[in-house]
Amino acid sequence: MNILITGADGFVGKNLCVALKNIRDGKDRRRPLLQIGQIFRYGRDDTDEALATACAEADFVFHLAGVNRPKDPAAFASGNAAFTEHLLELLRKQKKSCPVMLASSVQASLEGRYAGSLYGESKLRAEKAVFAYGEETGARVLVYRFPNLFGKWCRPNYNSVVATFCHNVAHDLPIRVEDPAIELELAHIDDVVEELLGALEGQETRRGRFCAVPVTHRASLGEIASLLQAFARQPQSLLVPEIPDGSFAKKLYSTYLSYLPAEKVCFPLRMNVDERGSFTELLKTVSGGQFSVNISKPGITKGQHWHNSKWEFFIVVSGRALIRERKLGTDEVLSFTVSGEKIEAVHMLPGCTHSITNLSDTEDLVTLMWANERFDPGRPDTFFEPVSQEGT
């Protein structure tokens, strides 16, 4: 199947093109029924001859090209409506009846705050042209009235408030929220691309005459700003906010990270170092505890304490260690010899004092540690008690 993508250099176009290439090149095997041939990318710098050639060869057209913020308002009509009509005419000349997908906008409804929108009017005219083409040729037409879109590679300071907010927060620039209560309907680019790939298979989501991205989110400007500011604090707090699977927060976090400047991609962690080695907190979560890494010098024993309700996993990833645990009030000691050659997770049980000893005379011991709760210096729940009672 040969595919023509207009607006291939735009936000949706870039993401769709790489998704199609992954399928074509066998990197994405989730859609075995899709056989991708040539991908014709058409951008604003390409010639009309190139567009005509692509129309002659295409088996499916993703018409994503459009004008959002022209210097001359007349460009709305020429860039959205007239160009769509021209594209359809080229397809007619080739006597094509291949499916055509149009990226339209909710503004084409011309309702509410969109009333009188020149952009909306130009998109509505484009929609009418596509519907007429479908009726005339019998071609399958798919008109999507997209809400606000966000995700990686979206241009900031253009037509996406999320892109602008992400860019500014990531670069320590101010953001302006005139009314935090304003609510937006948003679709993430990965959900958009999944829908478009489904449409290519004939599995588009239809809602009456129009098609739609089935997964969208609603969020206020205030909520978006608050989440982004929390993400920006993460390198200092180490706290990863709640990002449930499929949530807006999870998708926004991924989007935010794509705007980080090079100097923020890597950040230092606070290492607590002494003669025994070091202990470094890595990440903290709202409800899932925290992760740390412990480095012990040769022959060193650490721990010798217990917790009331806190529990941990010790996971040795490099070196060889002896982990010991003893339930308070008893003499029975549990012993585990573990190493990075066979990675295992050992529970540190509540009410059991525990220790970890580096068994090497020459190499450091590296242990990943997870605790079921974040460390609270005001309530540490940590009490000294030797595992071995000899000499006490």
Phi, psi and chi 1 to 4 in degrees:
 res  aa     phi    psi   chi1   chi2   chi3   chi4
   1 MET       -  122.9 -179.4 -175.2  -65.4      -
   2 ASN   -91.6  139.0  -64.1  -31.2      -      -
   3 ILE  -127.6  132.7  -61.5  167.4      -      -
   4 LEU  -104.8  130.2  165.1   59.9      -      -
   5 ILE  -123.8  112.0  -56.5  173.5      -      -
   6 THR   -86.6  150.4   70.5      -      -      -
   7 GLY    69.2   32.1      -      -      -      -
   8 ALA   -66.3  -20.4      -      -      -      -
   9 ASP   -92.0   -0.3  -63.5  -33.0      -      -
  10 GLY   -83.2 -176.2      -      -      -      -
  11 PHE   -59.0  -57.2  170.4   43.2      -      -
  12 VAL   -67.6  -40.1  178.8      -      -      -
  13 GLY   -59.8  -44.5      -      -      -      -
  14 LYS   -60.2  -47.3  -73.2  179.9 -178.2  178.6
  15 ASN   -66.5  -39.1  -78.4  -88.2      -      -
  16 LEU   -68.4  -40.9  178.7   59.3      -      -
  17 CYS   -61.2  -45.2  -77.6      -      -      -
  18 VAL   -68.5  -32.3  -64.2      -      -      -
  19 ALA   -66.2  -42.1      -      -      -      -
  20 LEU   -66.2  -39.5  -69.8  170.2      -      -
  21 LYS   -64.4  -38.6  -73.1 -180.0  179.9  178.4
  22 ASN   -61.9  -38.5  -77.4  -20.6      -      -
  23 ILE   -70.5  -46.5  -65.5  172.0      -      -
  24 ARG   -59.1  -39.7 -177.7 -165.0   63.9 -169.6
  25 ASP   -89.2    5.3  -61.2  -18.1      -      -
  26 GLY    78.0   11.7      -      -      -      -
  27 LYS   -80.9  -29.3  -61.8  175.3 -177.7  178.3
  28 ASP  -115.5  111.3 -176.4  -11.2      -      -
  29 ARG  -108.4   18.8  -58.6  177.2 -178.4  175.9
  30 ARG   -76.9  -14.4  -64.9  172.8  -60.2  160.1
  31 ARG  -125.7   73.3  -62.7  179.2  179.7  -88.0
  32 PRO   -63.9  -19.7   23.7  -34.2      -      -
  33 LEU   -79.0  -17.2  -62.3  179.5      -      -
  34 LEU   -84.2  120.3  -82.3 -177.2      -      -
  35 GLN  -113.3  102.9  -59.8  -63.4  -45.5      -
  36 ILE   -92.0  126.2  -53.1  -60.7      -      -
  37 GLY   -97.6 -115.7      -      -      -      -
  38 GLN   -81.2  142.4  -73.3 -172.6  -84.9      -
  39 ILE  -113.4  108.1  -59.2  172.4      -      -
  40 PHE   -89.7  112.4  -64.1   98.7      -      -
  41 ARG   -95.6  121.6  -63.1  170.2   54.0  100.9
  42 TYR  -117.5  122.8  179.5   80.9      -      -
  43 GLY  -121.8  177.7      -      -      -      -
  44 ARG   -65.7  -20.3   63.6 -178.3   60.9 -169.4
  45 ASP   -92.0   -1.7  -65.0  -31.5      -      -
  46 ASP   -84.8  157.8  -68.5  -48.1      -      -
  47 THR   -84.4  162.1   64.9      -      -      -
  48 ASP   -67.0  -29.9 -161.9   54.9      -      -
  49 GLU   -64.1  -40.4  -70.5   75.2   12.9      -
  50 ALA   -64.0  -38.0      -      -      -      -
  51 LEU   -66.5  -42.3 -179.7   60.8      -      -
  52 ALA   -63.0  -41.1      -      -      -      -
  53 THR   -62.7  -43.0  -61.6      -      -      -
  54 ALA   -64.4  -39.8      -      -      -      -
  55 CYS   -61.7  -36.0  -74.5      -      -      -
  56 ALA   -67.6  -30.2      -      -      -      -
  57 GLU   -99.0  -17.2  -61.4  -67.8  -29.1      -
  58 ALA   -72.8  142.0      -      -      -      -
  59 ASP  -104.8  -12.8  -59.7  -54.9      -      -
  60 PHE  -155.0  138.5 -165.0  106.1      -      -
  61 VAL  -119.3  122.0  176.7      -      -      -
  62 PHE   -99.6  106.8  -72.5  105.3      -      -
  63 HIS   -96.6   95.2  179.8   30.2      -      -
  64 LEU  -105.6  -11.8  -51.0  177.1      -      -
  65 ALA   -65.3  145.4      -      -      -      -
  66 GLY  -175.7  168.9      -      -      -      -
  67 VAL  -116.1  127.3  174.6      -      -      -
  68 ASN  -107.1  -47.8  -67.5  -62.0      -      -
  69 ARG  -133.6   72.4  -72.2 -168.5  172.4 -175.1
  70 PRO   -77.9  156.0   31.3  -36.2      -      -
  71 LYS   -69.9  -34.7  -65.4 -179.9  179.6  179.0
  72 ASP  -106.9  117.8 -177.9   -2.9      -      -
  73 PRO   -55.3  -22.8  -25.5   34.8      -      -
  74 ALA   -65.1  -19.7      -      -      -      -
  75 ALA   -69.6  -18.7      -      -      -      -
  76 PHE   -59.0  -49.7  -78.9  127.9      -      -
  77 ALA   -66.7  -42.6      -      -      -      -
  78 SER   -74.3  -39.9   60.8      -      -      -
  79 GLY   -81.6  -25.7      -      -      -      -
  80 ASN  -104.5  -58.4  -66.6  -33.8      -      -
  81 ALA   -77.5  -55.8      -      -      -      -
  82 ALA   -63.7  -39.5      -      -      -      -
  83 PHE   -66.8  -36.9  178.8   70.1      -      -
  84 THR   -62.6  -44.5  -61.0      -      -      -
  85 GLU   -62.3  -37.8  -67.1  162.5   -9.3      -
  86 HIS   -66.3  -43.7  176.5   62.0      -      -
  87 LEU   -58.5  -45.6  170.7   66.3      -      -
  88 LEU   -66.0  -34.5  -63.0  173.0      -      -
  89 GLU   -66.3  -39.3 -173.3   57.4   31.9      -
  90 LEU   -62.3  -38.3  -70.6  176.2      -      -
  91 LEU   -67.2  -39.1  -68.6  171.3      -      -
  92 ARG   -62.3  -41.1  -74.0 -170.9 -178.1   93.9
  93 LYS   -62.4  -29.2  -72.8 -179.1  178.6  178.7
  94 GLN   -87.0    3.5  -62.3  -64.8  -27.0      -
  95 LYS    52.7   44.8  -58.8 -170.8 -177.2  -56.5
  96 LYS   -91.2  143.5  -58.2  -73.4  -73.0 -169.8
  97 SER  -130.5   32.8   58.2      -      -      -
  98 CYS   -73.8  156.4   65.9      -      -      -
  99 PRO   -60.2  144.7  -22.4   33.6      -      -
 100 VAL  -128.2  124.4  175.0      -      -      -
 101 MET  -103.7  133.4  171.5  -90.0  170.5      -
 102 LEU  -115.6  128.1  170.9   67.7      -      -
 103 ALA   -87.3   98.5      -      -      -      -
 104 SER  -102.6 -162.4 -172.5      -      -      -
 105 SER  -143.2  154.4  165.7      -      -      -
 106 VAL   -60.3  -21.7  -68.0      -      -      -
 107 GLN   -67.0  -18.3  -65.6 -166.0   38.2      -
 108 ALA   -67.7  -12.7      -      -      -      -
 109 SER   -68.6  -25.4   68.4      -      -      -
 110 LEU    56.9   27.3  -59.1  179.5      -      -
 111 GLU  -105.2  152.6  -64.0  176.2   -8.8      -
 112 GLY    59.3 -127.9      -      -      -      -
 113 ARG   -70.4   -7.6   60.9 -166.5  178.6  101.1
 114 TYR   -92.8   -2.4  -57.1  132.3      -      -
 115 ALA   -60.3  130.8      -      -      -      -
 116 GLY    80.7    5.4      -      -      -      -
 117 SER   -70.9  121.0  163.8      -      -      -
 118 LEU   -63.9  -36.5  -66.3  178.2      -      -
 119 TYR   -63.7  -45.8  173.4   68.5      -      -
 120 GLY   -62.3  -40.8      -      -      -      -
 121 GLU   -63.1  -40.2  -69.8  174.5   -3.0      -
 122 SER   -68.6  -35.6   66.2      -      -      -
 123 LYS   -70.4  -36.8  -78.5  -64.8 -172.4 -178.9
 124 LEU   -63.8  -41.1  179.5   59.3      -      -
 125 ARG   -63.2  -40.2  179.5  176.1  149.9 -169.0
 126 ALA   -63.1  -41.7      -      -      -      -
 127 GLU   -59.0  -46.6  -70.5  179.2   -0.6      -
 128 LYS   -60.9  -38.5  -69.2  178.2  178.0  178.7
 129 ALA   -65.0  -40.3      -      -      -      -
 130 VAL   -68.9  -43.0  170.1      -      -      -
 131 PHE   -61.9  -41.1  -77.1  128.4      -      -
 132 ALA   -64.0  -39.8      -      -      -      -
 133 TYR   -60.2  -41.6  168.7   79.1      -      -
 134 GLY   -64.3  -42.1      -      -      -      -
 135 GLU   -67.3  -37.2  -67.2  172.3    0.9      -
 136 GLU   -73.2  -41.9  175.0 -172.0  -23.3      -
 137 THR  -101.5  -15.2   64.5      -      -      -
 138 GLY    81.0    7.0      -      -      -      -
 139 ALA   -70.8  150.0      -      -      -      -
 140 ARG   -76.9  123.4 -177.4  164.7   61.3  100.9
 141 VAL  -117.5  143.4  -64.2      -      -      -
 142 LEU  -131.1  107.8  -53.6   90.7      -      -
 143 VAL  -107.7  117.0  175.9      -      -      -
 144 TYR  -106.2  123.6  -73.5   83.0      -      -
 145 ARG   -95.6   89.4  -77.1 -174.9  170.4  178.5
 146 PHE   -69.2  141.9  -73.1  138.7      -      -
 147 PRO   -80.3 -158.4   31.8  -34.3      -      -
 148 ASN   -67.5  130.2  -64.5  -86.2      -      -
 149 LEU  -106.8  149.0  -55.5 -177.0      -      -
 150 PHE  -149.4  161.0   72.2  104.0      -      -
 151 GLY   146.5 -177.6      -      -      -      -
 152 LYS   -60.3  146.0   65.0 -176.3 -175.5  -58.8
 153 TRP    74.9   11.0  -53.2  -25.0      -      -
 154 CYS   -82.1  135.6 -172.1      -      -      -
 155 ARG   -74.0  124.2  177.1 -180.0  168.6 -173.6
 156 PRO   -76.8  163.0   27.7  -33.2      -      -
 157 ASN    55.7   38.0  -58.4  -53.6      -      -
 158 TYR  -130.3  -90.3 -172.5   53.5      -      -
 159 ASN  -133.4   18.1   66.7  -24.0      -      -
 160 SER  -128.2  115.3  167.7      -      -      -
 161 VAL   -66.5  -33.8   65.8      -      -      -
 162 VAL   -65.0  -44.1  172.9      -      -      -
 163 ALA   -61.0  -42.7      -      -      -      -
 164 THR   -65.2  -46.0  -59.4      -      -      -
 165 PHE   -61.7  -45.1  -80.7   12.6      -      -
 166 CYS   -60.7  -47.3  -76.0      -      -      -
 167 HIS   -61.1  -46.5  173.4  -88.5      -      -
 168 ASN   -67.7  -44.4  -75.7   17.2      -      -
 169 VAL   -64.7  -41.1  171.9      -      -      -
 170 ALA   -64.6  -28.2      -      -      -      -
 171 HIS  -104.3   16.5  -70.3   78.3      -      -
 172 ASP    58.8   35.4  -60.9  -42.6      -      -
 173 LEU  -102.9  152.4  -61.4  172.2      -      -
 174 PRO   -70.7  152.3   25.9  -34.7      -      -
 175 ILE  -119.8  149.8   58.2  175.3      -      -
 176 ARG  -114.5  122.9 -175.2  174.4   65.5 -178.5
 177 VAL  -120.8   97.2 -177.1      -      -      -
 178 GLU   -71.8  -38.6  -65.3 -178.7   -4.6      -
 179 ASP  -136.8   99.6 -175.2   -6.2      -      -
 180 PRO   -61.3  -19.7  -19.4   31.8      -      -
 181 ALA   -82.4  -12.4      -      -      -      -
 182 ILE   -60.4  126.4  -69.3  178.6      -      -
 183 GLU  -105.5  138.6 -172.5  177.6   70.7      -
 184 LEU  -117.1  148.1  -56.7  176.8      -      -
 185 GLU   -96.3  128.3 -177.7 -177.2   12.3      -
 186 LEU  -130.0  143.4  -60.0  130.9      -      -
 187 ALA  -123.7  131.8      -      -      -      -
 188 HIS   -81.4  145.2 -173.8 -107.1      -      -
 189 ILE   -60.3  -34.4 -170.2   59.9      -      -
 190 ASP   -64.4  -37.0  -71.0   -4.6      -      -
 191 ASP   -69.9  -36.1  -64.8  -39.8      -      -
 192 VAL   -63.3  -47.9  173.3      -      -      -
 193 VAL   -64.3  -40.7  169.5      -      -      -
 194 GLU   -59.5  -40.4  -79.1  -61.0  -57.2      -
 195 GLU   -65.9  -41.9  167.6   61.8   22.2      -
 196 LEU   -68.4  -35.5  -63.3 -176.0      -      -
 197 LEU   -67.2  -37.3  -66.2  177.0      -      -
 198 GLY   -63.4  -39.4      -      -      -      -
 199 ALA   -62.4  -35.8      -      -      -      -
 200 LEU   -63.0  -28.4 -158.0   55.4      -      -
 201 GLU   -89.7    2.1  -66.3 -179.3  -48.3      -
 202 GLY    83.3   19.0      -      -      -      -
 203 GLN  -117.5   39.0  -58.5  -64.9  -37.5      -
 204 GLU   -66.9  155.9   67.5  -88.1   11.4      -
 205 THR   -91.0  116.6  -58.9      -      -      -
 206 ARG  -109.2  139.1  -70.5 -164.6  175.3  -93.1
 207 ARG  -131.8   88.3  -67.0  175.2 -179.0  169.0
 208 GLY    71.1 -132.3      -      -      -      -
 209 ARG   -73.7  -24.5 -164.3 -178.1 -168.9 -166.4
 210 PHE  -101.5  165.8  -65.5   93.1      -      -
 211 CYS  -106.5  162.8  -63.4      -      -      -
 212 ALA  -152.2  152.8      -      -      -      -
 213 VAL   -78.1  120.0  179.5      -      -      -
 214 PRO   -69.9  -22.7   25.0  -33.3      -      -
 215 VAL  -110.0  111.6  179.5      -      -      -
 216 THR  -132.5  168.6   61.9      -      -      -
 217 HIS  -133.2  152.9  -55.2  -88.9      -      -
 218 ARG  -117.1  129.4  -70.1 -166.9  174.2  -84.6
 219 ALA  -149.8  145.1      -      -      -      -
 220 SER   -85.3  160.0   68.2      -      -      -
 221 LEU   -60.3  -37.7  -69.0  177.5      -      -
 222 GLY   -64.0  -40.4      -      -      -      -
 223 GLU   -65.3  -42.8  178.6 -175.4   -2.4      -
 224 ILE   -61.4  -47.0  -64.7  168.5      -      -
 225 ALA   -62.3  -42.0      -      -      -      -
 226 SER   -64.1  -43.7  178.6      -      -      -
 227 LEU   -62.4  -44.8  -77.4  168.8      -      -
 228 LEU   -64.1  -37.8  -69.3  174.8      -      -
 229 GLN   -67.3  -34.6  -72.0  158.2   -4.1      -
 230 ALA   -67.0  -40.6      -      -      -      -
 231 PHE   -61.1  -40.7  -59.5  158.7      -      -
 232 ALA   -66.0  -27.8      -      -      -      -
 233 ARG   -80.9   -9.9  -68.3 -168.4  -64.3  -91.5
 234 GLN   -57.0  -41.9 -168.0  -84.8  -29.8      -
 235 PRO   -60.9  -26.0  -26.9   37.4      -      -
 236 GLN   -89.5  -43.3  -70.1   74.9   44.8      -
 237 SER   -83.7  -21.8   68.9      -      -      -
 238 LEU    64.3    5.8  -59.9 -177.7      -      -
 239 LEU   -88.4  120.9 -177.6   63.0      -      -
 240 VAL   -91.9  117.7  177.9      -      -      -
 241 PRO   -62.5  166.0  -20.3   32.4      -      -
 242 GLU   -62.2  123.9  -68.3  -81.2   23.1      -
 243 ILE  -135.2   70.9   46.3  174.1      -      -
 244 PRO   -58.3  152.6  -20.3   31.7      -      -
 245 ASP   -57.5  130.9 -169.2   33.9      -      -
 246 GLY    81.0   -1.7      -      -      -      -
 247 SER   -79.0  160.3   66.9      -      -      -
 248 PHE   -61.7  -40.4  171.7   69.0      -      -
 249 ALA   -59.7  -41.6      -      -      -      -
 250 LYS   -63.9  -43.4 -178.9  177.8 -179.0 -179.8
 251 LYS   -70.1  -35.8  -63.4  170.2 -174.5  177.5
 252 LEU   -68.3  -38.4 -176.9   64.3      -      -
 253 TYR   -61.6  -45.6 -154.4  164.8      -      -
 254 SER   -60.2  -40.6  -65.6      -      -      -
 255 THR   -63.7  -46.6  -58.1      -      -      -
 256 TYR   -56.9  -45.4  165.4   74.5      -      -
 257 LEU   -61.2  -30.2  -68.8  176.1      -      -
 258 SER   -69.5  -11.1   71.5      -      -      -
 259 TYR  -102.3    0.6  -70.6   86.6      -      -
 260 LEU   -64.7  134.7  -75.9 -178.8      -      -
 261 PRO   -72.1  162.3   26.9  -34.0      -      -
 262 ALA   -55.6  -37.6      -      -      -      -
 263 GLU   -70.6  -10.8   62.8  -90.6   19.6      -
 264 LYS  -106.5   -4.4  -73.4 -169.5  175.8 -177.9
 265 VAL   -67.3  -35.7  174.0      -      -      -
 266 CYS  -113.4  132.9  177.3      -      -      -
 267 PHE  -138.2  149.3   60.5   91.2      -      -
 268 PRO   -77.3  153.7   29.2  -35.1      -      -
 269 LEU  -114.1  152.0  -63.8  171.3      -      -
 270 ARG   -81.8  113.3  178.9 -174.4  173.7 -173.0
 271 MET   -95.3  126.2  -63.2  178.9   65.3      -
 272 ASN   -93.0  105.5  -60.5  -72.6      -      -
 273 VAL  -113.9  136.5 -178.2      -      -      -
 274 ASP  -145.3 -170.2   59.5   23.8      -      -
 275 GLU   -66.1  -16.4   68.4  -79.5   -2.3      -
 276 ARG   -85.3  -19.2  -59.2  172.6  -55.9  159.3
 277 GLY   142.7 -133.6      -      -      -      -
 278 SER  -152.0  160.9   66.0      -      -      -
 279 PHE  -139.4  127.0  177.8   81.1      -      -
 280 THR  -133.5  124.1  -53.6      -      -      -
 281 GLU   -74.8  134.1  -67.0  180.0  -42.1      -
 282 LEU  -101.8  -59.9  -58.7  178.4      -      -
 283 LEU  -142.9  147.4  -69.0  174.2      -      -
 284 LYS  -125.2  146.7  -57.8  178.3 -178.0 -179.1
 285 THR  -122.1  161.5   67.6      -      -      -
 286 VAL   -65.8  -44.0  174.1      -      -      -
 287 SER  -130.8    3.7   58.5      -      -      -
 288 GLY  -117.1   23.5      -      -      -      -
 289 GLY    78.5 -154.9      -      -      -      -
 290 GLN  -145.1  159.3   72.0  174.3   53.0      -
 291 PHE  -115.2  140.6  -64.1   87.0      -      -
 292 SER  -141.6  164.7  -53.0      -      -      -
 293 VAL  -127.3  133.4   63.4      -      -      -
 294 ASN  -116.9  129.9 -176.4   73.7      -      -
 295 ILE  -116.9  122.5  -60.6  176.5      -      -
 296 SER  -113.6  133.6  -60.9      -      -      -
 297 LYS   -70.3  162.1  -65.0  -64.1 -177.8 -178.9
 298 PRO   -53.8  132.8  -28.3   36.3      -      -
 299 GLY    78.4   -3.1      -      -      -      -
 300 ILE   -82.4  141.1  -69.1  -64.6      -      -
 301 THR  -111.4  131.7  -64.4      -      -      -
 302 LYS  -123.5  165.2  -71.2 -173.5  177.1 -178.2
 303 GLY   102.9 -113.8      -      -      -      -
 304 GLN    57.3   45.7  -53.1  -78.6   29.6      -
 305 HIS  -150.2  169.9   60.8 -121.2      -      -
 306 TRP  -140.1  166.6   62.6  -80.5      -      -
 307 HIS  -130.2  150.5  -44.7  -71.2      -      -
 308 ASN   -71.9  -56.0  -82.3  -55.0      -      -
 309 SER  -124.0  -19.5   57.0      -      -      -
 310 LYS   -67.3  142.0 -178.9 -170.4  -62.3 -177.8
 311 TRP  -137.3  159.4   61.4  -83.9      -      -
 312 GLU  -139.7  162.7  -58.3  160.3  -63.9      -
 313 PHE  -110.7  132.8  -81.8  126.8      -      -
 314 PHE  -106.4  125.2  -77.1    8.3      -      -
 315 ILE  -129.2  103.5  -55.4  170.0      -      -
 316 VAL   -75.2  123.9  169.9      -      -      -
 317 VAL  -110.6  -14.4  -64.7      -      -      -
 318 SER  -154.0  132.1 -179.6      -      -      -
 319 GLY    99.6 -170.9      -      -      -      -
 320 ARG  -133.8  134.3 -171.8  164.4  174.0  -94.7
 321 ALA  -138.6  155.4      -      -      -      -
 322 LEU  -111.6  118.1  174.4   64.5      -      -
 323 ILE  -105.7  129.6  -63.3  174.6      -      -
 324 ARG  -127.6  143.9  -53.4  174.9   75.4 -145.6
 325 GLU  -140.1  140.2  -58.6 -176.4   57.9      -
 326 ARG  -137.9  126.9  177.0  177.6   61.2   81.7
 327 LYS   -68.9  131.2 -177.2  178.9  179.1 -179.4
 328 LEU   -57.5  138.1  -95.6   66.7      -      -
 329 GLY    88.5    0.6      -      -      -      -
 330 THR  -128.7  167.4   73.0      -      -      -
 331 ASP  -103.3   -6.6  -63.0  -34.4      -      -
 332 GLU   -75.6  127.2 -178.9 -178.1    0.9      -
 333 VAL  -114.9  128.5  175.6      -      -      -
 334 LEU   -90.2  132.1  -57.9  177.6      -      -
 335 SER  -124.8  137.8  -62.9      -      -      -
 336 PHE  -135.6  122.2  -52.9   91.6      -      -
 337 THR   -98.4  119.1  -59.0      -      -      -
 338 VAL  -131.7  160.5  -66.5      -      -      -
 339 SER  -153.0  166.4   77.3      -      -      -
 340 GLY   -71.7  -11.2      -      -      -      -
 341 GLU   -75.4  -24.6  -64.8 -179.3   -1.5      -
 342 LYS  -138.6   92.0 -178.7 -174.0  176.6 -176.5
 343 ILE   -71.7  126.3  -64.2  178.7      -      -
 344 GLU  -132.3  157.0  -58.0  173.3   89.7      -
 345 ALA  -109.0  128.2      -      -      -      -
 346 VAL  -115.4  125.6 -177.2      -      -      -
 347 HIS   -71.2  134.6  -74.3   95.8      -      -
 348 MET   -97.4  108.1  -60.6  -60.9  107.4      -
 349 LEU   -81.2  142.5  -54.9  173.1      -      -
 350 PRO   -58.8  140.5  -21.2   32.5      -      -
 351 GLY    79.1    4.6      -      -      -      -
 352 CYS  -117.6  124.7  -71.6      -      -      -
 353 THR   -74.6  145.4 -174.2      -      -      -
 354 HIS  -144.3  158.3   49.1  -91.6      -      -
 355 SER  -149.1  161.8   65.8      -      -      -
 356 ILE  -137.1  130.6 -178.4  168.1      -      -
 357 THR  -121.2  132.5  -59.0      -      -      -
 358 ASN   -78.2  117.1 -174.9  -10.3      -      -
 359 LEU   -84.9   -5.4  -64.1  177.1      -      -
 360 SER   -86.9  148.9  172.8      -      -      -
 361 ASP   -93.2   -9.6  -65.8  -32.8      -      -
 362 THR  -131.2  -25.7   58.4      -      -      -
 363 GLU  -109.2  148.7  -62.6  179.8   -3.8      -
 364 ASP   -71.0  151.7  -73.3   -9.7      -      -
 365 LEU  -104.4  126.8  172.9   69.6      -      -
 366 VAL  -114.6  122.2 -178.6      -      -      -
 367 THR  -127.9  124.9  -52.6      -      -      -
 368 LEU   -84.7  131.2  179.5   64.7      -      -
 369 MET  -123.8  134.2  -62.6  178.1  171.6      -
 370 TRP  -122.1  132.3  174.3   84.0      -      -
 371 ALA  -115.3  146.0      -      -      -      -
 372 ASN   -74.9   -5.7   70.3  -45.8      -      -
 373 GLU  -145.1  154.0   59.9 -175.1   41.4      -
 374 ARG   -68.4  146.6  -74.7  176.9  -76.0  157.8
 375 PHE   -68.0  127.7  178.3   72.0      -      -
 376 ASP  -114.7  106.3 -180.0   -1.0      -      -
 377 PRO   -60.9  -23.5   20.4  -31.1      -      -
 378 GLY   -79.8  -18.0      -      -      -      -
 379 ARG  -145.5   73.4 -176.6 -177.9  175.3  -83.6
 380 PRO   -69.8  -23.6   23.9  -33.5      -      -
 381 ASP    49.4   46.9 -171.1   18.3      -      -
 382 THR  -139.0  123.5  -58.8      -      -      -
 383 PHE  -133.9  128.8  -50.8   97.0      -      -
 384 PHE   -65.7  135.5  173.3   75.2      -      -
 385 GLU  -167.6  117.5  176.4   81.1   15.5      -
 386 PRO   -61.7  143.7  -18.9   31.4      -      -
 387 VAL   -69.1  -45.9  173.6      -      -      -
 388 SER   -86.6  132.6  173.5      -      -      -
 389 GLN   -91.6    5.1  -61.6 -166.5   77.5      -
 390 GLU   -66.0  130.6  -64.4  177.5    5.9      -
 391 GLY    85.6   -0.6      -      -      -      -
 392 THR   -92.4      -   61.7      -      -      -
